[in-house]
Amino acid sequence: MPERWNEWIRGHWRIENRSHYVRDVAFAEDASRIRKNPDIVARLRSFAYNLLRADGCDNIKNARWRAALDIRAASK
């Protein structure tokens, strides 16, 4: 039984570190001042995050920076 709990806890932190932490650091989600319909913008951030991950990006913040500097980087 303790092994099962350990797996569950590790799985939870994997999600936290892979998604939530990246969304806060790369997209500054916690600092967002959007108060009307913030869920729509959160979905857009998730969509962008998933596109970058599907493209094989390991560093989301760096990929966003490169895309901001060169629009062709975003269209690959």
N, C-alpha and C positions, 0 to 999 in steps of 0.2 A: 503493500500500500504506500509506503513512503516514496518508493521509486516512481510510482504513478504521479504523486503530487509534485515531485521534482521535475518530471517531464512537463507537467502542466505549467509550472512556474517558469521553466526555461522557455517554453513555447510562448508564454505571455510576454516575456522580456524580449524575445526575438521580434515579436510584432512591434513592441514599444521602440526598440532600437532601430528597426528597419524602416518603419513608417512614421510614427508619431514624432520621434526625435528629428528625423530628416525634414519633416514638414515644418517643424518649428524653427529649425536652424536655417534651412535653405529658403523657405517661403515666409519666415517670420510670422507664422500664423498666430502665435500668442500675442504678438504686438499689434495685430490688425485692429483697426478702429472702425471696421464696418459693423454697423449695428442693425441695419435693415437687411433682412434676408442673408445673413452670413453663411447659411448652408449652401447657397448657390455658388458663392465664391470658393467655399471649401471644396465643393465638387469639382470646380475648375482647377483648383490646385492639385487635387487628387488625380485628375485626368492628365495634367501636365507631368506630374510625378510618374504616373504609370507609363506615359509615352517615353520619358527619359529612361526609365528602368528597362522597358522593352527594347530600347535601342542599345542597351548594354552599358549604360553609364553607371560608374561606381560612385562618382562624386557629383551629386545633383547640383550643389551650389556652384561648382566650377562649370558645369554644363550650362547652367542658366546664364552665367557670366559670359561664356563664349557665345551663346546665342544672342545676348544683348549687344555684343560687339559686332557680330556678323550675322545678318539675317539668313545667309545661305547655310549656316551651321544648324539652324532650326529646321530647315527644310530637307535635311538628309534623310 
